[in-house]
Amino acid sequence: MPFLPTISTFFIILSAILVAIGWIFIAKKKYKAHRITMILASISALSFFILYMSRTIFIGNTAFGGPDDIKIYYTIFLIFHIFLATTGGVFGIISLTLAFKRKITKHRKIGPYTSIIWFFTAITGVAVYLLLYVLYDGGHSTSLFKAIF
């Protein structure tokens, strides 16, 4: 199912764009538009996660198919991306929880950091997609740990 990585990458890009729009709305004090946009960004990120986990569980992950001499750099980059994505996801859940519980002072403190982490997550996610499916032919599908190491 070669189209699944493209669809899931679309959702990550969409979530980052929506976060950026949400940032603009909050700067203009358009609170309702900010809330709706950030909820949509969260749904988009969750859609990515569901697609990614479904693909991982049922199909496996794609191993790096590029040259062996850059595989170590790809692996380091991938681990960095996974760390960012995990951190961004946790920060996102915390930010949403604070907002829904109306703890706005804390939400305002953590929100900008969450957004920045998410932007870098989206950028590195697109780079992983390009390295796996565009610049090089993807390797075989295999389990998560085999694909990373």
VMD Tcl script that builds the backbone (N, CA, C; Angstrom):
set m [mol new atoms 447]
animate dup $m
set s [atomselect $m all]
$s set {name element resname resid chain x y z} {
  {N N MET 1 A 0.826 -1.185 0.000}
  {CA C MET 1 A 0.000 0.000 0.000}
  {C C MET 1 A 0.870 1.250 0.000}
  {N N PRO 2 A 1.456 1.563 -1.141}
  {CA C PRO 2 A 2.408 2.678 -1.199}
  {C C PRO 2 A 1.788 4.051 -0.971}
  {N N PHE 3 A 0.478 4.159 -1.063}
  {CA C PHE 3 A -0.170 5.461 -0.878}
  {C C PHE 3 A -0.323 5.840 0.597}
  {N N LEU 4 A -0.254 4.881 1.518}
  {CA C LEU 4 A -0.449 5.183 2.937}
  {C C LEU 4 A 0.602 6.140 3.508}
  {N N PRO 5 A 1.892 5.973 3.206}
  {CA C PRO 5 A 2.860 6.944 3.719}
  {C C PRO 5 A 2.604 8.360 3.205}
  {N N THR 6 A 2.152 8.476 1.974}
  {CA C THR 6 A 1.849 9.798 1.407}
  {C C THR 6 A 0.669 10.429 2.134}
  {N N ILE 7 A -0.367 9.634 2.375}
  {CA C ILE 7 A -1.546 10.157 3.075}
  {C C ILE 7 A -1.181 10.556 4.504}
  {N N SER 8 A -0.436 9.708 5.195}
  {CA C SER 8 A -0.090 10.034 6.582}
  {C C SER 8 A 0.810 11.264 6.644}
  {N N THR 9 A 1.723 11.410 5.690}
  {CA C THR 9 A 2.586 12.599 5.652}
  {C C THR 9 A 1.750 13.845 5.376}
  {N N PHE 10 A 0.747 13.728 4.537}
  {CA C PHE 10 A -0.170 14.842 4.292}
  {C C PHE 10 A -0.796 15.318 5.603}
  {N N PHE 11 A -1.233 14.366 6.437}
  {CA C PHE 11 A -1.872 14.749 7.702}
  {C C PHE 11 A -0.906 15.460 8.646}
  {N N ILE 12 A 0.357 15.071 8.637}
  {CA C ILE 12 A 1.347 15.738 9.499}
  {C C ILE 12 A 1.581 17.162 8.997}
  {N N ILE 13 A 1.699 17.324 7.681}
  {CA C ILE 13 A 1.873 18.668 7.114}
  {C C ILE 13 A 0.654 19.532 7.422}
  {N N LEU 14 A -0.532 18.962 7.231}
  {CA C LEU 14 A -1.769 19.687 7.523}
  {C C LEU 14 A -1.816 20.115 8.987}
  {N N SER 15 A -1.415 19.238 9.886}
  {CA C SER 15 A -1.454 19.594 11.310}
  {C C SER 15 A -0.515 20.761 11.601}
  {N N ALA 16 A 0.665 20.769 10.995}
  {CA C ALA 16 A 1.607 21.883 11.216}
  {C C ALA 16 A 1.068 23.190 10.644}
  {N N ILE 17 A 0.454 23.119 9.482}
  {CA C ILE 17 A -0.138 24.323 8.880}
  {C C ILE 17 A -1.251 24.852 9.777}
  {N N LEU 18 A -2.086 23.953 10.286}
  {CA C LEU 18 A -3.174 24.373 11.161}
  {C C LEU 18 A -2.653 24.962 12.471}
  {N N VAL 19 A -1.567 24.403 13.003}
  {CA C VAL 19 A -0.963 24.977 14.214}
  {C C VAL 19 A -0.480 26.400 13.925}
  {N N ALA 20 A 0.140 26.592 12.766}
  {CA C ALA 20 A 0.605 27.939 12.394}
  {C C ALA 20 A -0.569 28.909 12.273}
  {N N ILE 21 A -1.652 28.453 11.668}
  {CA C ILE 21 A -2.852 29.302 11.552}
  {C C ILE 21 A -3.420 29.593 12.936}
  {N N GLY 22 A -3.433 28.583 13.794}
  {CA C GLY 22 A -3.909 28.779 15.157}
  {C C GLY 22 A -3.080 29.799 15.912}
  {N N TRP 23 A -1.789 29.789 15.653}
  {CA C TRP 23 A -0.879 30.759 16.273}
  {C C TRP 23 A -1.247 32.182 15.821}
  {N N ILE 24 A -1.532 32.329 14.552}
  {CA C ILE 24 A -1.936 33.639 14.015}
  {C C ILE 24 A -3.246 34.095 14.676}
  {N N PHE 25 A -4.196 33.166 14.793}
  {CA C PHE 25 A -5.476 33.520 15.414}
  {C C PHE 25 A -5.297 33.982 16.860}
  {N N ILE 26 A -4.459 33.296 17.612}
  {CA C ILE 26 A -4.298 33.677 19.015}
  {C C ILE 26 A -3.578 35.018 19.121}
  {N N ALA 27 A -2.667 35.291 18.205}
  {CA C ALA 27 A -1.977 36.584 18.209}
  {C C ALA 27 A -2.954 37.726 17.935}
  {N N LYS 28 A -4.002 37.422 17.153}
  {CA C LYS 28 A -5.028 38.424 16.837}
  {C C LYS 28 A -6.194 38.384 17.827}
  {N N LYS 29 A -6.015 37.589 18.908}
  {CA C LYS 29 A -7.028 37.456 19.961}
  {C C LYS 29 A -8.359 36.916 19.431}
  {N N LYS 30 A -8.288 36.073 18.419}
  {CA C LYS 30 A -9.475 35.399 17.892}
  {C C LYS 30 A -9.534 34.012 18.548}
  {N N TYR 31 A -10.024 34.009 19.788}
  {CA C TYR 31 A -9.955 32.829 20.640}
  {C C TYR 31 A -10.754 31.641 20.105}
  {N N LYS 32 A -11.966 31.905 19.615}
  {CA C LYS 32 A -12.787 30.806 19.110}
  {C C LYS 32 A -12.156 30.182 17.860}
  {N N ALA 33 A -11.668 31.017 16.957}
  {CA C ALA 33 A -11.006 30.509 15.750}
  {C C ALA 33 A -9.745 29.728 16.126}
  {N N HIS 34 A -9.017 30.218 17.124}
  {CA C HIS 34 A -7.825 29.518 17.610}
  {C C HIS 34 A -8.200 28.128 18.125}
  {N N ARG 35 A -9.227 28.082 18.935}
  {CA C ARG 35 A -9.654 26.809 19.528}
  {C C ARG 35 A -10.048 25.804 18.448}
  {N N ILE 36 A -10.865 26.236 17.510}
  {CA C ILE 36 A -11.319 25.343 16.434}
  {C C ILE 36 A -10.137 24.864 15.591}
  {N N THR 37 A -9.258 25.779 15.252}
  {CA C THR 37 A -8.103 25.437 14.417}
  {C C THR 37 A -7.175 24.449 15.130}
  {N N MET 38 A -6.958 24.654 16.419}
  {CA C MET 38 A -6.082 23.754 17.158}
  {C C MET 38 A -6.719 22.374 17.344}
  {N N ILE 39 A -8.025 22.337 17.480}
  {CA C ILE 39 A -8.711 21.039 17.543}
  {C C ILE 39 A -8.554 20.319 16.209}
  {N N LEU 40 A -8.719 21.042 15.108}
  {CA C LEU 40 A -8.530 20.441 13.780}
  {C C LEU 40 A -7.087 19.973 13.594}
  {N N ALA 41 A -6.119 20.751 14.093}
  {CA C ALA 41 A -4.709 20.342 14.015}
  {C C ALA 41 A -4.497 19.054 14.800}
  {N N SER 42 A -5.139 18.948 15.943}
  {CA C SER 42 A -5.020 17.743 16.764}
  {C C SER 42 A -5.647 16.537 16.073}
  {N N ILE 43 A -6.787 16.743 15.454}
  {CA C ILE 43 A -7.438 15.656 14.718}
  {C C ILE 43 A -6.555 15.209 13.561}
  {N N SER 44 A -5.938 16.158 12.887}
  {CA C SER 44 A -5.039 15.823 11.785}
  {C C SER 44 A -3.829 15.023 12.291}
  {N N ALA 45 A -3.252 15.449 13.399}
  {CA C ALA 45 A -2.112 14.729 13.975}
  {C C ALA 45 A -2.534 13.332 14.427}
  {N N LEU 46 A -3.719 13.229 15.016}
  {CA C LEU 46 A -4.227 11.927 15.442}
  {C C LEU 46 A -4.497 11.024 14.233}
  {N N SER 47 A -4.980 11.600 13.157}
  {CA C SER 47 A -5.193 10.829 11.918}
  {C C SER 47 A -3.875 10.259 11.416}
  {N N PHE 48 A -2.822 11.086 11.443}
  {CA C PHE 48 A -1.496 10.585 11.083}
  {C C PHE 48 A -1.122 9.402 11.969}
  {N N PHE 49 A -1.270 9.577 13.265}
  {CA C PHE 49 A -0.849 8.553 14.211}
  {C C PHE 49 A -1.600 7.243 13.991}
  {N N ILE 50 A -2.904 7.327 13.769}
  {CA C ILE 50 A -3.707 6.122 13.531}
  {C C ILE 50 A -3.253 5.425 12.252}
  {N N LEU 51 A -3.044 6.188 11.180}
  {CA C LEU 51 A -2.557 5.593 9.923}
  {C C LEU 51 A -1.177 4.968 10.104}
  {N N TYR 52 A -0.288 5.702 10.770}
  {CA C TYR 52 A 1.081 5.206 10.978}
  {C C TYR 52 A 1.073 3.911 11.800}
  {N N MET 53 A 0.331 3.907 12.907}
  {CA C MET 53 A 0.309 2.713 13.756}
  {C C MET 53 A -0.372 1.543 13.049}
  {N N SER 54 A -1.418 1.812 12.301}
  {CA C SER 54 A -2.089 0.744 11.549}
  {C C SER 54 A -1.131 0.125 10.538}
  {N N ARG 55 A -0.424 0.985 9.820}
  {CA C ARG 55 A 0.545 0.494 8.841}
  {C C ARG 55 A 1.645 -0.299 9.535}
  {N N THR 56 A 2.119 0.201 10.667}
  {CA C THR 56 A 3.191 -0.474 11.400}
  {C C THR 56 A 2.733 -1.843 11.890}
  {N N ILE 57 A 1.529 -1.899 12.426}
  {CA C ILE 57 A 1.023 -3.163 12.973}
  {C C ILE 57 A 0.741 -4.177 11.873}
  {N N PHE 58 A 0.089 -3.738 10.798}
  {CA C PHE 58 A -0.363 -4.689 9.795}
  {C C PHE 58 A 0.617 -4.929 8.656}
  {N N ILE 59 A 1.449 -3.958 8.341}
  {CA C ILE 59 A 2.352 -4.083 7.196}
  {C C ILE 59 A 3.807 -4.114 7.652}
  {N N GLY 60 A 4.124 -3.320 8.642}
  {CA C GLY 60 A 5.509 -3.172 9.089}
  {C C GLY 60 A 6.031 -1.824 8.654}
  {N N ASN 61 A 7.262 -1.536 8.980}
  {CA C ASN 61 A 7.883 -0.272 8.599}
  {C C ASN 61 A 8.836 -0.496 7.442}
  {N N THR 62 A 9.047 0.555 6.677}
  {CA C THR 62 A 9.932 0.489 5.522}
  {C C THR 62 A 11.365 0.757 5.956}
  {N N ALA 63 A 12.248 -0.141 5.602}
  {CA C ALA 63 A 13.664 0.045 5.898}
  {C C ALA 63 A 14.247 1.077 4.925}
  {N N PHE 64 A 15.321 1.726 5.324}
  {CA C PHE 64 A 15.993 2.699 4.464}
  {C C PHE 64 A 16.579 1.974 3.259}
  {N N GLY 65 A 16.257 2.468 2.064}
  {CA C GLY 65 A 16.717 1.820 0.839}
  {C C GLY 65 A 17.829 2.565 0.140}
  {N N GLY 66 A 18.356 3.603 0.775}
  {CA C GLY 66 A 19.422 4.395 0.168}
  {C C GLY 66 A 20.786 3.738 0.329}
  {N N PRO 67 A 21.821 4.448 -0.069}
  {CA C PRO 67 A 23.180 3.915 -0.004}
  {C C PRO 67 A 23.599 3.577 1.430}
  {N N ASP 68 A 24.360 2.503 1.561}
  {CA C ASP 68 A 24.816 2.068 2.885}
  {C C ASP 68 A 25.676 3.109 3.584}
  {N N ASP 69 A 26.428 3.910 2.813}
  {CA C ASP 69 A 27.331 4.881 3.439}
  {C C ASP 69 A 26.610 6.047 4.107}
  {N N ILE 70 A 25.317 6.237 3.821}
  {CA C ILE 70 A 24.582 7.299 4.528}
  {C C ILE 70 A 23.512 6.730 5.458}
  {N N LYS 71 A 23.431 5.418 5.540}
  {CA C LYS 71 A 22.413 4.794 6.388}
  {C C LYS 71 A 22.566 5.212 7.854}
  {N N ILE 72 A 23.782 5.340 8.350}
  {CA C ILE 72 A 23.994 5.732 9.741}
  {C C ILE 72 A 23.457 7.139 9.993}
  {N N TYR 73 A 23.632 8.039 9.028}
  {CA C TYR 73 A 23.123 9.403 9.170}
  {C C TYR 73 A 21.596 9.424 9.151}
  {N N TYR 74 A 21.028 8.603 8.274}
  {CA C TYR 74 A 19.575 8.476 8.227}
  {C C TYR 74 A 19.052 7.952 9.567}
  {N N THR 75 A 19.704 6.937 10.096}
  {CA C THR 75 A 19.278 6.327 11.356}
  {C C THR 75 A 19.322 7.329 12.504}
  {N N ILE 76 A 20.386 8.102 12.585}
  {CA C ILE 76 A 20.497 9.135 13.620}
  {C C ILE 76 A 19.389 10.169 13.440}
  {N N PHE 77 A 19.157 10.579 12.208}
  {CA C PHE 77 A 18.101 11.547 11.909}
  {C C PHE 77 A 16.733 10.983 12.279}
  {N N LEU 78 A 16.500 9.718 11.962}
  {CA C LEU 78 A 15.222 9.072 12.273}
  {C C LEU 78 A 14.997 9.010 13.782}
  {N N ILE 79 A 16.020 8.664 14.527}
  {CA C ILE 79 A 15.896 8.609 15.989}
  {C C ILE 79 A 15.579 10.003 16.534}
  {N N PHE 80 A 16.235 11.036 15.988}
  {CA C PHE 80 A 15.945 12.420 16.380}
  {C C PHE 80 A 14.483 12.751 16.080}
  {N N HIS 81 A 14.004 12.367 14.905}
  {CA C HIS 81 A 12.606 12.613 14.532}
  {C C HIS 81 A 11.645 11.896 15.490}
  {N N ILE 82 A 11.927 10.653 15.812}
  {CA C ILE 82 A 11.063 9.894 16.714}
  {C C ILE 82 A 11.027 10.560 18.095}
  {N N PHE 83 A 12.180 11.011 18.563}
  {CA C PHE 83 A 12.245 11.721 19.849}
  {C C PHE 83 A 11.395 12.992 19.797}
  {N N LEU 84 A 11.551 13.768 18.710}
  {CA C LEU 84 A 10.745 14.998 18.551}
  {C C LEU 84 A 9.255 14.680 18.497}
  {N N ALA 85 A 8.885 13.678 17.728}
  {CA C ALA 85 A 7.472 13.331 17.577}
  {C C ALA 85 A 6.867 12.891 18.900}
  {N N THR 86 A 7.599 12.099 19.652}
  {CA C THR 86 A 7.113 11.644 20.955}
  {C C THR 86 A 6.964 12.826 21.910}
  {N N THR 87 A 7.997 13.668 21.955}
  {CA C THR 87 A 7.959 14.851 22.815}
  {C C THR 87 A 6.824 15.783 22.394}
  {N N GLY 88 A 6.694 16.008 21.085}
  {CA C GLY 88 A 5.623 16.871 20.579}
  {C C GLY 88 A 4.248 16.324 20.891}
  {N N GLY 89 A 4.096 15.004 20.789}
  {CA C GLY 89 A 2.809 14.388 21.111}
  {C C GLY 89 A 2.441 14.566 22.577}
  {N N VAL 90 A 3.424 14.347 23.448}
  {CA C VAL 90 A 3.177 14.519 24.887}
  {C C VAL 90 A 2.857 15.979 25.200}
  {N N PHE 91 A 3.654 16.898 24.654}
  {CA C PHE 91 A 3.386 18.322 24.870}
  {C C PHE 91 A 2.013 18.705 24.311}
  {N N GLY 92 A 1.651 18.126 23.170}
  {CA C GLY 92 A 0.350 18.417 22.572}
  {C C GLY 92 A -0.792 17.982 23.469}
  {N N ILE 93 A -0.685 16.790 24.026}
  {CA C ILE 93 A -1.729 16.302 24.934}
  {C C ILE 93 A -1.821 17.194 26.170}
  {N N ILE 94 A -0.680 17.574 26.709}
  {CA C ILE 94 A -0.670 18.456 27.884}
  {C C ILE 94 A -1.281 19.811 27.536}
  {N N SER 95 A -0.886 20.380 26.399}
  {CA C SER 95 A -1.417 21.687 25.981}
  {C C SER 95 A -2.931 21.642 25.801}
  {N N LEU 96 A -3.416 20.598 25.140}
  {CA C LEU 96 A -4.863 20.451 24.949}
  {C C LEU 96 A -5.592 20.285 26.273}
  {N N THR 97 A -5.033 19.470 27.145}
  {CA C THR 97 A -5.658 19.243 28.445}
  {C C THR 97 A -5.751 20.542 29.236}
  {N N LEU 98 A -4.659 21.302 29.241}
  {CA C LEU 98 A -4.668 22.587 29.950}
  {C C LEU 98 A -5.715 23.532 29.358}
  {N N ALA 99 A -5.819 23.559 28.038}
  {CA C ALA 99 A -6.792 24.443 27.391}
  {C C ALA 99 A -8.221 24.019 27.715}
  {N N PHE 100 A -8.499 22.723 27.626}
  {CA C PHE 100 A -9.862 22.256 27.888}
  {C C PHE 100 A -10.251 22.403 29.353}
  {N N LYS 101 A -9.261 22.346 30.232}
  {CA C LYS 101 A -9.533 22.545 31.664}
  {C C LYS 101 A -9.530 24.027 32.035}
  {N N ARG 102 A -9.360 24.878 31.025}
  {CA C ARG 102 A -9.364 26.340 31.182}
  {C C ARG 102 A -8.228 26.835 32.085}
  {N N LYS 103 A -7.113 26.131 32.071}
  {CA C LYS 103 A -5.912 26.579 32.786}
  {C C LYS 103 A -5.066 27.355 31.779}
  {N N ILE 104 A -5.588 28.500 31.393}
  {CA C ILE 104 A -5.068 29.271 30.276}
  {C C ILE 104 A -3.664 29.819 30.549}
  {N N THR 105 A -3.375 30.210 31.783}
  {CA C THR 105 A -2.044 30.746 32.094}
  {C C THR 105 A -0.976 29.694 31.805}
  {N N LYS 106 A -1.202 28.474 32.260}
  {CA C LYS 106 A -0.245 27.389 31.993}
  {C C LYS 106 A -0.235 27.033 30.508}
  {N N HIS 107 A -1.414 27.030 29.896}
  {CA C HIS 107 A -1.517 26.723 28.463}
  {C C HIS 107 A -0.699 27.728 27.643}
  {N N ARG 108 A -0.774 29.006 28.009}
  {CA C ARG 108 A -0.021 30.042 27.290}
  {C C ARG 108 A 1.482 29.851 27.420}
  {N N LYS 109 A 1.923 29.307 28.555}
  {CA C LYS 109 A 3.358 29.081 28.759}
  {C C LYS 109 A 3.874 27.914 27.931}
  {N N ILE 110 A 3.109 26.832 27.879}
  {CA C ILE 110 A 3.584 25.626 27.204}
  {C C ILE 110 A 3.251 25.609 25.710}
  {N N GLY 111 A 2.180 26.317 25.314}
  {CA C GLY 111 A 1.717 26.298 23.926}
  {C C GLY 111 A 2.765 26.660 22.885}
  {N N PRO 112 A 3.495 27.762 23.076}
  {CA C PRO 112 A 4.514 28.110 22.075}
  {C C PRO 112 A 5.604 27.039 21.924}
  {N N TYR 113 A 6.014 26.440 23.038}
  {CA C TYR 113 A 7.021 25.369 22.962}
  {C C TYR 113 A 6.460 24.159 22.230}
  {N N THR 114 A 5.213 23.840 22.531}
  {CA C THR 114 A 4.558 22.715 21.852}
  {C C THR 114 A 4.523 22.952 20.346}
  {N N SER 115 A 4.161 24.158 19.950}
  {CA C SER 115 A 4.074 24.485 18.521}
  {C C SER 115 A 5.425 24.366 17.833}
  {N N ILE 116 A 6.443 24.894 18.455}
  {CA C ILE 116 A 7.786 24.845 17.855}
  {C C ILE 116 A 8.261 23.404 17.717}
  {N N ILE 117 A 8.052 22.603 18.758}
  {CA C ILE 117 A 8.425 21.183 18.681}
  {C C ILE 117 A 7.659 20.511 17.555}
  {N N TRP 118 A 6.365 20.854 17.432}
  {CA C TRP 118 A 5.552 20.225 16.387}
  {C C TRP 118 A 6.000 20.641 14.989}
  {N N PHE 119 A 6.401 21.902 14.823}
  {CA C PHE 119 A 6.908 22.334 13.516}
  {C C PHE 119 A 8.139 21.523 13.127}
  {N N PHE 120 A 9.061 21.347 14.059}
  {CA C PHE 120 A 10.264 20.559 13.772}
  {C C PHE 120 A 9.926 19.088 13.546}
  {N N THR 121 A 8.931 18.588 14.255}
  {CA C THR 121 A 8.479 17.216 14.030}
  {C C THR 121 A 7.957 17.061 12.606}
  {N N ALA 122 A 7.143 18.010 12.167}
  {CA C ALA 122 A 6.577 17.948 10.813}
  {C C ALA 122 A 7.685 18.043 9.760}
  {N N ILE 123 A 8.619 18.960 9.959}
  {CA C ILE 123 A 9.718 19.134 8.995}
  {C C ILE 123 A 10.563 17.871 8.906}
  {N N THR 124 A 10.938 17.323 10.058}
  {CA C THR 124 A 11.758 16.107 10.030}
  {C C THR 124 A 10.957 14.914 9.518}
  {N N GLY 125 A 9.641 14.907 9.778}
  {CA C GLY 125 A 8.792 13.841 9.245}
  {C C GLY 125 A 8.726 13.861 7.732}
  {N N VAL 126 A 8.622 15.040 7.167}
  {CA C VAL 126 A 8.636 15.170 5.706}
  {C C VAL 126 A 9.990 14.723 5.156}
  {N N ALA 127 A 11.057 15.083 5.845}
  {CA C ALA 127 A 12.403 14.670 5.405}
  {C C ALA 127 A 12.528 13.145 5.425}
  {N N VAL 128 A 12.012 12.500 6.469}
  {CA C VAL 128 A 12.041 11.029 6.531}
  {C C VAL 128 A 11.249 10.455 5.366}
  {N N TYR 129 A 10.074 11.011 5.109}
  {CA C TYR 129 A 9.254 10.553 3.981}
  {C C TYR 129 A 10.024 10.688 2.659}
  {N N LEU 130 A 10.644 11.843 2.449}
  {CA C LEU 130 A 11.401 12.064 1.209}
  {C C LEU 130 A 12.555 11.076 1.077}
  {N N LEU 131 A 13.249 10.820 2.173}
  {CA C LEU 131 A 14.380 9.884 2.142}
  {C C LEU 131 A 13.921 8.450 1.899}
  {N N LEU 132 A 12.762 8.091 2.426}
  {CA C LEU 132 A 12.281 6.713 2.284}
  {C C LEU 132 A 11.555 6.439 0.970}
  {N N TYR 133 A 10.855 7.437 0.448}
  {CA C TYR 133 A 9.964 7.147 -0.674}
  {C C TYR 133 A 10.198 7.974 -1.930}
  {N N VAL 134 A 10.958 9.063 -1.845}
  {CA C VAL 134 A 11.130 9.930 -3.004}
  {C C VAL 134 A 12.574 9.906 -3.496}
  {N N LEU 135 A 13.504 10.241 -2.621}
  {CA C LEU 135 A 14.910 10.315 -3.034}
  {C C LEU 135 A 15.510 8.937 -3.291}
  {N N TYR 136 A 15.094 7.955 -2.501}
  {CA C TYR 136 A 15.585 6.586 -2.648}
  {C C TYR 136 A 14.396 5.644 -2.684}
  {N N ASP 137 A 14.578 4.514 -3.325}
  {CA C ASP 137 A 13.538 3.497 -3.290}
  {C C ASP 137 A 13.492 2.933 -1.882}
  {N N GLY 138 A 12.296 2.818 -1.353}
  {CA C GLY 138 A 12.155 2.259 -0.012}
  {C C GLY 138 A 12.664 0.836 0.030}
  {N N GLY 139 A 13.251 0.494 1.148}
  {CA C GLY 139 A 13.688 -0.887 1.346}
  {C C GLY 139 A 12.472 -1.761 1.603}
  {N N HIS 140 A 12.736 -2.962 2.039}
  {CA C HIS 140 A 11.640 -3.885 2.326}
  {C C HIS 140 A 10.874 -3.438 3.568}
  {N N SER 141 A 9.645 -3.892 3.696}
  {CA C SER 141 A 8.865 -3.601 4.896}
  {C C SER 141 A 9.247 -4.613 5.952}
  {N N THR 142 A 9.462 -4.106 7.143}
  {CA C THR 142 A 9.900 -4.972 8.217}
  {C C THR 142 A 9.416 -4.391 9.538}
  {N N SER 143 A 9.721 -5.052 10.613}
  {CA C SER 143 A 9.281 -4.568 11.925}
  {C C SER 143 A 9.968 -3.245 12.250}
  {N N LEU 144 A 9.411 -2.516 13.195}
  {CA C LEU 144 A 9.909 -1.201 13.578}
  {C C LEU 144 A 11.393 -1.240 13.951}
  {N N PHE 145 A 11.787 -2.149 14.817}
  {CA C PHE 145 A 13.165 -2.189 15.293}
  {C C PHE 145 A 14.148 -2.580 14.192}
  {N N LYS 146 A 13.743 -3.485 13.313}
  {CA C LYS 146 A 14.615 -3.853 12.188}
  {C C LYS 146 A 14.775 -2.673 11.224}
  {N N ALA 147 A 13.704 -1.900 11.014}
  {CA C ALA 147 A 13.771 -0.749 10.112}
  {C C ALA 147 A 14.695 0.320 10.658}
  {N N ILE 148 A 14.702 0.520 11.970}
  {CA C ILE 148 A 15.554 1.557 12.576}
  {C C ILE 148 A 17.003 1.099 12.619}
  {N N PHE 149 A 17.222 -0.130 13.030}
  {CA C PHE 149 A 18.598 -0.598 13.218}
  {C C PHE 149 A 19.009 -1.556 12.120}
}
mol reanalyze $m
mol bondsrecalc $m
mol representation Tube
mol addrep $m
